[in-house]
Amino acid sequence: MNMIKEHERIVLLKDLPEFGLKKDDVGTVIHIHKGNKAFEVEFMTLHGDTVAIATLQSSDIRPVTPMDITHTRQLAHV
């Protein structure tokens, strides 16, 4: 896996129903835990409202690639 850095965007690799998040949602890394084993990731609406901040394992996320395209969906709640 590529080295993920703070403030970089990531792609979620699995659904997180407890946060209302779905696979392929895009978030921003706000903190990296020791050894790059876990990350604090903020997920926001396109208007800048925070939806969730989740602690995720490196296996739960991947870096954004040049071939990714943004897609939107409506949340049940914010």
C-alpha positions as CSV (number, residue, x, y, z in Angstrom):
1,M,0.0,0.0,0.0
2,N,1.2,3.5,-0.7
3,M,2.2,5.6,2.2
4,I,-0.8,7.7,3.3
5,K,-0.1,11.1,4.8
6,E,-2.0,13.5,7.0
7,H,-4.5,15.8,5.1
8,E,-4.6,13.4,2.1
9,R,-7.9,12.0,0.8
10,I,-8.6,8.3,1.1
11,V,-11.3,5.9,-0.2
12,L,-13.2,3.7,2.3
13,L,-13.0,0.0,1.4
14,K,-16.0,-1.2,3.4
15,D,-19.4,0.0,4.7
16,L,-19.4,1.5,8.2
17,P,-23.2,1.6,9.0
18,E,-22.6,2.9,12.5
19,F,-21.4,6.1,10.9
20,G,-23.7,6.1,7.9
21,L,-20.7,5.6,5.6
22,K,-20.5,3.3,2.6
23,K,-17.7,1.7,0.6
24,D,-16.1,4.1,-1.8
25,D,-16.9,7.2,0.4
26,V,-14.0,9.7,0.4
27,G,-12.5,11.1,3.6
28,T,-9.5,13.1,4.7
29,V,-6.8,11.8,7.1
30,I,-6.6,14.1,10.1
31,H,-4.2,12.0,12.2
32,I,-1.9,9.0,11.7
33,H,-1.4,6.6,14.6
34,K,2.1,5.1,15.2
35,G,3.3,2.9,12.5
36,N,0.6,3.8,10.0
37,K,-1.5,1.0,11.3
38,A,-4.5,3.2,12.1
39,F,-5.8,6.5,10.9
40,E,-8.3,9.1,12.1
41,V,-10.4,10.0,9.1
42,E,-12.9,12.8,8.7
43,F,-15.8,12.4,6.3
44,M,-17.6,15.5,5.2
45,T,-20.4,16.7,3.0
46,L,-19.5,18.7,0.0
47,H,-20.7,21.8,1.9
48,G,-18.1,21.1,4.6
49,D,-20.3,19.6,7.4
50,T,-18.6,16.8,9.3
51,V,-20.5,13.5,8.9
52,A,-18.2,11.3,10.9
53,I,-14.7,11.0,12.3
54,A,-13.6,7.4,12.4
55,T,-10.5,5.5,13.5
56,L,-9.8,3.1,10.7
57,Q,-7.2,0.4,10.1
58,S,-4.9,0.6,7.1
59,S,-6.8,-2.4,5.6
60,D,-10.0,-0.3,5.7
61,I,-8.8,2.5,3.4
62,R,-6.7,3.2,0.3
63,P,-5.2,6.3,-1.2
64,V,-7.0,8.2,-3.9
65,T,-5.6,7.4,-7.4
66,P,-5.5,9.5,-10.6
67,M,-8.2,7.2,-12.0
68,D,-10.8,7.9,-9.2
69,I,-13.8,10.1,-9.9
70,T,-16.0,11.9,-7.3
71,H,-19.6,10.6,-6.9
72,T,-22.3,11.9,-4.7
73,R,-25.1,10.3,-2.7
74,Q,-27.7,11.7,-0.3
75,L,-27.2,10.9,3.4
76,A,-30.1,9.7,5.6
77,H,-28.9,12.2,8.2
78,V,-26.1,14.7,8.9
